[in-house]
């Protein structure tokens, strides 16, 4: 793996960690094409207490 590819992978992992750390309920979907992450979808849910 090249140095550029390693930096991109590290950047993607940091982004995922940030997304996971800021959400309480929801989901994160990774879209992969040719073995590379091309899109990250985040769906966040808010629980309402009655």
mmJSON file of the N, C-alpha and C atoms, coordinates in Angstrom:
{"data_MODEL":{"atom_site":{
"group_PDB":["ATOM","ATOM","ATOM","ATOM","ATOM","ATOM","ATOM","ATOM","ATOM","ATOM","ATOM","ATOM","ATOM","ATOM","ATOM","ATOM","ATOM","ATOM","ATOM","ATOM","ATOM","ATOM","ATOM","ATOM","ATOM","ATOM","ATOM","ATOM","ATOM","ATOM","ATOM","ATOM","ATOM","ATOM","ATOM","ATOM","ATOM","ATOM","ATOM","ATOM","ATOM","ATOM","ATOM","ATOM","ATOM","ATOM","ATOM","ATOM","ATOM","ATOM","ATOM","ATOM","ATOM","ATOM","ATOM","ATOM","ATOM","ATOM","ATOM","ATOM","ATOM","ATOM","ATOM","ATOM","ATOM","ATOM","ATOM","ATOM","ATOM","ATOM","ATOM","ATOM","ATOM","ATOM","ATOM","ATOM","ATOM","ATOM","ATOM","ATOM","ATOM","ATOM","ATOM","ATOM","ATOM","ATOM","ATOM","ATOM","ATOM","ATOM","ATOM","ATOM","ATOM","ATOM","ATOM","ATOM","ATOM","ATOM","ATOM","ATOM","ATOM","ATOM","ATOM","ATOM","ATOM","ATOM","ATOM","ATOM","ATOM","ATOM","ATOM","ATOM","ATOM","ATOM","ATOM","ATOM","ATOM","ATOM","ATOM","ATOM","ATOM","ATOM","ATOM","ATOM","ATOM","ATOM","ATOM","ATOM","ATOM","ATOM","ATOM","ATOM","ATOM","ATOM","ATOM","ATOM","ATOM","ATOM","ATOM","ATOM","ATOM","ATOM","ATOM","ATOM","ATOM","ATOM","ATOM","ATOM","ATOM","ATOM"],
"id":[1,2,3,4,5,6,7,8,9,10,11,12,13,14,15,16,17,18,19,20,21,22,23,24,25,26,27,28,29,30,31,32,33,34,35,36,37,38,39,40,41,42,43,44,45,46,47,48,49,50,51,52,53,54,55,56,57,58,59,60,61,62,63,64,65,66,67,68,69,70,71,72,73,74,75,76,77,78,79,80,81,82,83,84,85,86,87,88,89,90,91,92,93,94,95,96,97,98,99,100,101,102,103,104,105,106,107,108,109,110,111,112,113,114,115,116,117,118,119,120,121,122,123,124,125,126,127,128,129,130,131,132,133,134,135,136,137,138,139,140,141,142,143,144,145,146,147,148,149,150],
"type_symbol":["N","C","C","N","C","C","N","C","C","N","C","C","N","C","C","N","C","C","N","C","C","N","C","C","N","C","C","N","C","C","N","C","C","N","C","C","N","C","C","N","C","C","N","C","C","N","C","C","N","C","C","N","C","C","N","C","C","N","C","C","N","C","C","N","C","C","N","C","C","N","C","C","N","C","C","N","C","C","N","C","C","N","C","C","N","C","C","N","C","C","N","C","C","N","C","C","N","C","C","N","C","C","N","C","C","N","C","C","N","C","C","N","C","C","N","C","C","N","C","C","N","C","C","N","C","C","N","C","C","N","C","C","N","C","C","N","C","C","N","C","C","N","C","C","N","C","C","N","C","C"],
"label_atom_id":["N","CA","C","N","CA","C","N","CA","C","N","CA","C","N","CA","C","N","CA","C","N","CA","C","N","CA","C","N","CA","C","N","CA","C","N","CA","C","N","CA","C","N","CA","C","N","CA","C","N","CA","C","N","CA","C","N","CA","C","N","CA","C","N","CA","C","N","CA","C","N","CA","C","N","CA","C","N","CA","C","N","CA","C","N","CA","C","N","CA","C","N","CA","C","N","CA","C","N","CA","C","N","CA","C","N","CA","C","N","CA","C","N","CA","C","N","CA","C","N","CA","C","N","CA","C","N","CA","C","N","CA","C","N","CA","C","N","CA","C","N","CA","C","N","CA","C","N","CA","C","N","CA","C","N","CA","C","N","CA","C","N","CA","C","N","CA","C","N","CA","C","N","CA","C"],
"label_alt_id":[null,null,null,null,null,null,null,null,null,null,null,null,null,null,null,null,null,null,null,null,null,null,null,null,null,null,null,null,null,null,null,null,null,null,null,null,null,null,null,null,null,null,null,null,null,null,null,null,null,null,null,null,null,null,null,null,null,null,null,null,null,null,null,null,null,null,null,null,null,null,null,null,null,null,null,null,null,null,null,null,null,null,null,null,null,null,null,null,null,null,null,null,null,null,null,null,null,null,null,null,null,null,null,null,null,null,null,null,null,null,null,null,null,null,null,null,null,null,null,null,null,null,null,null,null,null,null,null,null,null,null,null,null,null,null,null,null,null,null,null,null,null,null,null,null,null,null,null,null,null],
"label_comp_id":["UNK","UNK","UNK","UNK","UNK","UNK","UNK","UNK","UNK","UNK","UNK","UNK","UNK","UNK","UNK","UNK","UNK","UNK","UNK","UNK","UNK","UNK","UNK","UNK","UNK","UNK","UNK","UNK","UNK","UNK","UNK","UNK","UNK","UNK","UNK","UNK","UNK","UNK","UNK","UNK","UNK","UNK","UNK","UNK","UNK","UNK","UNK","UNK","UNK","UNK","UNK","UNK","UNK","UNK","UNK","UNK","UNK","UNK","UNK","UNK","UNK","UNK","UNK","UNK","UNK","UNK","UNK","UNK","UNK","UNK","UNK","UNK","UNK","UNK","UNK","UNK","UNK","UNK","UNK","UNK","UNK","UNK","UNK","UNK","UNK","UNK","UNK","UNK","UNK","UNK","UNK","UNK","UNK","UNK","UNK","UNK","UNK","UNK","UNK","UNK","UNK","UNK","UNK","UNK","UNK","UNK","UNK","UNK","UNK","UNK","UNK","UNK","UNK","UNK","UNK","UNK","UNK","UNK","UNK","UNK","UNK","UNK","UNK","UNK","UNK","UNK","UNK","UNK","UNK","UNK","UNK","UNK","UNK","UNK","UNK","UNK","UNK","UNK","UNK","UNK","UNK","UNK","UNK","UNK","UNK","UNK","UNK","UNK","UNK","UNK"],
"label_asym_id":["A","A","A","A","A","A","A","A","A","A","A","A","A","A","A","A","A","A","A","A","A","A","A","A","A","A","A","A","A","A","A","A","A","A","A","A","A","A","A","A","A","A","A","A","A","A","A","A","A","A","A","A","A","A","A","A","A","A","A","A","A","A","A","A","A","A","A","A","A","A","A","A","A","A","A","A","A","A","A","A","A","A","A","A","A","A","A","A","A","A","A","A","A","A","A","A","A","A","A","A","A","A","A","A","A","A","A","A","A","A","A","A","A","A","A","A","A","A","A","A","A","A","A","A","A","A","A","A","A","A","A","A","A","A","A","A","A","A","A","A","A","A","A","A","A","A","A","A","A","A"],
"label_entity_id":["1","1","1","1","1","1","1","1","1","1","1","1","1","1","1","1","1","1","1","1","1","1","1","1","1","1","1","1","1","1","1","1","1","1","1","1","1","1","1","1","1","1","1","1","1","1","1","1","1","1","1","1","1","1","1","1","1","1","1","1","1","1","1","1","1","1","1","1","1","1","1","1","1","1","1","1","1","1","1","1","1","1","1","1","1","1","1","1","1","1","1","1","1","1","1","1","1","1","1","1","1","1","1","1","1","1","1","1","1","1","1","1","1","1","1","1","1","1","1","1","1","1","1","1","1","1","1","1","1","1","1","1","1","1","1","1","1","1","1","1","1","1","1","1","1","1","1","1","1","1"],
"label_seq_id":[1,1,1,2,2,2,3,3,3,4,4,4,5,5,5,6,6,6,7,7,7,8,8,8,9,9,9,10,10,10,11,11,11,12,12,12,13,13,13,14,14,14,15,15,15,16,16,16,17,17,17,18,18,18,19,19,19,20,20,20,21,21,21,22,22,22,23,23,23,24,24,24,25,25,25,26,26,26,27,27,27,28,28,28,29,29,29,30,30,30,31,31,31,32,32,32,33,33,33,34,34,34,35,35,35,36,36,36,37,37,37,38,38,38,39,39,39,40,40,40,41,41,41,42,42,42,43,43,43,44,44,44,45,45,45,46,46,46,47,47,47,48,48,48,49,49,49,50,50,50],
"pdbx_PDB_ins_code":[null,null,null,null,null,null,null,null,null,null,null,null,null,null,null,null,null,null,null,null,null,null,null,null,null,null,null,null,null,null,null,null,null,null,null,null,null,null,null,null,null,null,null,null,null,null,null,null,null,null,null,null,null,null,null,null,null,null,null,null,null,null,null,null,null,null,null,null,null,null,null,null,null,null,null,null,null,null,null,null,null,null,null,null,null,null,null,null,null,null,null,null,null,null,null,null,null,null,null,null,null,null,null,null,null,null,null,null,null,null,null,null,null,null,null,null,null,null,null,null,null,null,null,null,null,null,null,null,null,null,null,null,null,null,null,null,null,null,null,null,null,null,null,null,null,null,null,null,null,null],
"Cartn_x":[0.847,0.0,0.892,0.558,1.377,1.119,2.01,1.883,0.604,0.254,-0.974,-2.203,-2.221,-3.347,-3.463,-2.344,-2.367,-2.924,-2.578,-3.098,-4.602,-5.094,-6.529,-7.249,-6.687,-7.299,-7.35,-6.276,-6.233,-7.271,-7.411,-8.389,-9.81,-10.083,-11.411,-11.702,-10.712,-10.91,-11.157,-10.437,-10.65,-12.056,-12.53,-13.877,-14.918,-14.731,-15.665,-15.674,-14.5,-14.415,-15.148,-14.984,-15.663,-17.178,-17.652,-19.088,-19.651,-18.95,-19.414,-19.43,-18.454,-18.364,-19.402,-20.017,-20.962,-22.418,-22.674,-24.071,-24.446,-25.712,-26.191,-26.994,-27.866,-28.665,-28.576,-28.509,-28.507,-27.663,-27.29,-26.484,-25.52,-24.443,-23.456,-23.292,-23.408,-23.283,-22.085,-21.213,-20.066,-20.403,-20.177,-20.371,-18.977,-18.756,-17.435,-17.513,-16.521,-16.418,-14.963,-14.735,-13.383,-12.492,-13.079,-12.311,-11.969,-12.574,-12.289,-13.591,-13.533,-14.694,-14.897,-16.098,-16.379,-17.44,-18.161,-19.221,-19.503,-19.829,-20.246,-21.59,-22.609,-23.939,-24.164,-24.659,-24.963,-26.441,-27.151,-28.545,-28.642,-29.046,-29.113,-30.571,-30.86,-32.217,-32.234,-33.338,-33.513,-34.686,-34.423,-35.458,-36.175,-37.49,-38.299,-38.915,-38.791,-39.402,-40.761,-41.751,-43.1,-43.347],
"Cartn_y":[-1.177,0.0,1.239,2.185,3.396,4.326,5.279,6.232,7.061,7.431,8.194,7.381,6.11,5.232,5.051,4.942,4.804,6.063,7.235,8.493,8.58,8.174,8.177,7.231,6.036,5.049,5.597,6.209,6.797,7.904,8.729,9.803,9.25,8.17,7.544,6.992,6.373,5.824,6.935,8.047,9.179,9.742,9.82,10.316,9.398,8.087,7.13,7.244,7.376,7.536,8.794,9.879,11.13,10.97,10.356,10.139,9.274,8.211,7.324,8.03,8.909,9.609,10.69,11.146,12.254,11.827,10.551,10.123,9.154,9.244,8.379,7.203,7.492,6.454,6.66,5.598,5.721,4.647,4.94,3.976,4.702,4.01,4.506,3.424,3.819,2.886,3.282,2.328,2.562,2.047,2.874,2.47,2.217,0.992,0.581,0.258,0.72,0.403,0.081,-1.032,-1.491,-1.554,-1.965,-2.131,-0.834,0.281,1.577,2.22,2.887,3.617,4.843,4.941,6.102,7.008,6.489,7.298,6.784,7.712,7.365,8.032,7.227,7.745,7.616,8.694,8.688,8.997,8.129,8.345,8.422,9.568,9.756,9.811,9.183,9.162,9.896,10.541,11.24,10.596,10.133,9.481,10.563,10.596,11.563,10.876,11.509,10.961,11.598,10.774,11.319,11.821],
"Cartn_z":[0.0,0.0,0.0,-0.857,-0.97,0.212,0.382,1.478,1.336,0.116,-0.13,0.244,-0.13,0.196,1.708,2.4,3.852,4.513,3.986,4.532,4.328,3.144,2.884,3.819,4.011,4.905,6.323,6.772,8.107,8.237,7.188,7.182,7.272,6.546,6.586,7.979,8.599,9.942,10.954,10.821,11.715,11.539,10.29,10.03,10.659,10.523,11.121,12.642,13.246,14.697,15.147,14.395,14.721,14.616,13.541,13.372,14.494,14.832,15.904,17.257,17.465,18.748,18.928,17.832,17.94,17.826,17.61,17.486,18.593,19.024,20.086,19.517,18.547,17.892,16.389,15.634,14.188,13.534,12.288,11.546,10.617,10.291,9.341,8.284,7.02,5.903,5.055,4.784,3.912,2.524,1.508,0.122,-0.448,-0.937,-1.41,-2.898,-3.649,-5.074,-5.375,-6.016,-6.341,-5.102,-3.971,-2.731,-2.017,-2.435,-1.809,-1.348,-0.206,0.292,-0.588,-1.173,-2.018,-1.404,-0.394,0.211,1.608,2.505,3.859,4.102,4.438,4.752,6.25,6.861,8.29,8.46,9.162,9.492,11.01,11.507,12.955,13.377,14.497,15.024,16.355,16.613,17.89,18.624,19.823,20.634,21.453,21.319,22.05,23.251,24.397,25.609,25.791,26.158,26.334,27.725],
"occupancy":[1.0,1.0,1.0,1.0,1.0,1.0,1.0,1.0,1.0,1.0,1.0,1.0,1.0,1.0,1.0,1.0,1.0,1.0,1.0,1.0,1.0,1.0,1.0,1.0,1.0,1.0,1.0,1.0,1.0,1.0,1.0,1.0,1.0,1.0,1.0,1.0,1.0,1.0,1.0,1.0,1.0,1.0,1.0,1.0,1.0,1.0,1.0,1.0,1.0,1.0,1.0,1.0,1.0,1.0,1.0,1.0,1.0,1.0,1.0,1.0,1.0,1.0,1.0,1.0,1.0,1.0,1.0,1.0,1.0,1.0,1.0,1.0,1.0,1.0,1.0,1.0,1.0,1.0,1.0,1.0,1.0,1.0,1.0,1.0,1.0,1.0,1.0,1.0,1.0,1.0,1.0,1.0,1.0,1.0,1.0,1.0,1.0,1.0,1.0,1.0,1.0,1.0,1.0,1.0,1.0,1.0,1.0,1.0,1.0,1.0,1.0,1.0,1.0,1.0,1.0,1.0,1.0,1.0,1.0,1.0,1.0,1.0,1.0,1.0,1.0,1.0,1.0,1.0,1.0,1.0,1.0,1.0,1.0,1.0,1.0,1.0,1.0,1.0,1.0,1.0,1.0,1.0,1.0,1.0,1.0,1.0,1.0,1.0,1.0,1.0],
"B_iso_or_equiv":[0.0,0.0,0.0,0.0,0.0,0.0,0.0,0.0,0.0,0.0,0.0,0.0,0.0,0.0,0.0,0.0,0.0,0.0,0.0,0.0,0.0,0.0,0.0,0.0,0.0,0.0,0.0,0.0,0.0,0.0,0.0,0.0,0.0,0.0,0.0,0.0,0.0,0.0,0.0,0.0,0.0,0.0,0.0,0.0,0.0,0.0,0.0,0.0,0.0,0.0,0.0,0.0,0.0,0.0,0.0,0.0,0.0,0.0,0.0,0.0,0.0,0.0,0.0,0.0,0.0,0.0,0.0,0.0,0.0,0.0,0.0,0.0,0.0,0.0,0.0,0.0,0.0,0.0,0.0,0.0,0.0,0.0,0.0,0.0,0.0,0.0,0.0,0.0,0.0,0.0,0.0,0.0,0.0,0.0,0.0,0.0,0.0,0.0,0.0,0.0,0.0,0.0,0.0,0.0,0.0,0.0,0.0,0.0,0.0,0.0,0.0,0.0,0.0,0.0,0.0,0.0,0.0,0.0,0.0,0.0,0.0,0.0,0.0,0.0,0.0,0.0,0.0,0.0,0.0,0.0,0.0,0.0,0.0,0.0,0.0,0.0,0.0,0.0,0.0,0.0,0.0,0.0,0.0,0.0,0.0,0.0,0.0,0.0,0.0,0.0],
"pdbx_formal_charge":[null,null,null,null,null,null,null,null,null,null,null,null,null,null,null,null,null,null,null,null,null,null,null,null,null,null,null,null,null,null,null,null,null,null,null,null,null,null,null,null,null,null,null,null,null,null,null,null,null,null,null,null,null,null,null,null,null,null,null,null,null,null,null,null,null,null,null,null,null,null,null,null,null,null,null,null,null,null,null,null,null,null,null,null,null,null,null,null,null,null,null,null,null,null,null,null,null,null,null,null,null,null,null,null,null,null,null,null,null,null,null,null,null,null,null,null,null,null,null,null,null,null,null,null,null,null,null,null,null,null,null,null,null,null,null,null,null,null,null,null,null,null,null,null,null,null,null,null,null,null],
"auth_seq_id":[1,1,1,2,2,2,3,3,3,4,4,4,5,5,5,6,6,6,7,7,7,8,8,8,9,9,9,10,10,10,11,11,11,12,12,12,13,13,13,14,14,14,15,15,15,16,16,16,17,17,17,18,18,18,19,19,19,20,20,20,21,21,21,22,22,22,23,23,23,24,24,24,25,25,25,26,26,26,27,27,27,28,28,28,29,29,29,30,30,30,31,31,31,32,32,32,33,33,33,34,34,34,35,35,35,36,36,36,37,37,37,38,38,38,39,39,39,40,40,40,41,41,41,42,42,42,43,43,43,44,44,44,45,45,45,46,46,46,47,47,47,48,48,48,49,49,49,50,50,50],
"auth_comp_id":["UNK","UNK","UNK","UNK","UNK","UNK","UNK","UNK","UNK","UNK","UNK","UNK","UNK","UNK","UNK","UNK","UNK","UNK","UNK","UNK","UNK","UNK","UNK","UNK","UNK","UNK","UNK","UNK","UNK","UNK","UNK","UNK","UNK","UNK","UNK","UNK","UNK","UNK","UNK","UNK","UNK","UNK","UNK","UNK","UNK","UNK","UNK","UNK","UNK","UNK","UNK","UNK","UNK","UNK","UNK","UNK","UNK","UNK","UNK","UNK","UNK","UNK","UNK","UNK","UNK","UNK","UNK","UNK","UNK","UNK","UNK","UNK","UNK","UNK","UNK","UNK","UNK","UNK","UNK","UNK","UNK","UNK","UNK","UNK","UNK","UNK","UNK","UNK","UNK","UNK","UNK","UNK","UNK","UNK","UNK","UNK","UNK","UNK","UNK","UNK","UNK","UNK","UNK","UNK","UNK","UNK","UNK","UNK","UNK","UNK","UNK","UNK","UNK","UNK","UNK","UNK","UNK","UNK","UNK","UNK","UNK","UNK","UNK","UNK","UNK","UNK","UNK","UNK","UNK","UNK","UNK","UNK","UNK","UNK","UNK","UNK","UNK","UNK","UNK","UNK","UNK","UNK","UNK","UNK","UNK","UNK","UNK","UNK","UNK","UNK"],
"auth_asym_id":["A","A","A","A","A","A","A","A","A","A","A","A","A","A","A","A","A","A","A","A","A","A","A","A","A","A","A","A","A","A","A","A","A","A","A","A","A","A","A","A","A","A","A","A","A","A","A","A","A","A","A","A","A","A","A","A","A","A","A","A","A","A","A","A","A","A","A","A","A","A","A","A","A","A","A","A","A","A","A","A","A","A","A","A","A","A","A","A","A","A","A","A","A","A","A","A","A","A","A","A","A","A","A","A","A","A","A","A","A","A","A","A","A","A","A","A","A","A","A","A","A","A","A","A","A","A","A","A","A","A","A","A","A","A","A","A","A","A","A","A","A","A","A","A","A","A","A","A","A","A"],
"auth_atom_id":["N","CA","C","N","CA","C","N","CA","C","N","CA","C","N","CA","C","N","CA","C","N","CA","C","N","CA","C","N","CA","C","N","CA","C","N","CA","C","N","CA","C","N","CA","C","N","CA","C","N","CA","C","N","CA","C","N","CA","C","N","CA","C","N","CA","C","N","CA","C","N","CA","C","N","CA","C","N","CA","C","N","CA","C","N","CA","C","N","CA","C","N","CA","C","N","CA","C","N","CA","C","N","CA","C","N","CA","C","N","CA","C","N","CA","C","N","CA","C","N","CA","C","N","CA","C","N","CA","C","N","CA","C","N","CA","C","N","CA","C","N","CA","C","N","CA","C","N","CA","C","N","CA","C","N","CA","C","N","CA","C","N","CA","C","N","CA","C","N","CA","C","N","CA","C"],
"pdbx_PDB_model_num":[1,1,1,1,1,1,1,1,1,1,1,1,1,1,1,1,1,1,1,1,1,1,1,1,1,1,1,1,1,1,1,1,1,1,1,1,1,1,1,1,1,1,1,1,1,1,1,1,1,1,1,1,1,1,1,1,1,1,1,1,1,1,1,1,1,1,1,1,1,1,1,1,1,1,1,1,1,1,1,1,1,1,1,1,1,1,1,1,1,1,1,1,1,1,1,1,1,1,1,1,1,1,1,1,1,1,1,1,1,1,1,1,1,1,1,1,1,1,1,1,1,1,1,1,1,1,1,1,1,1,1,1,1,1,1,1,1,1,1,1,1,1,1,1,1,1,1,1,1,1]
}}}
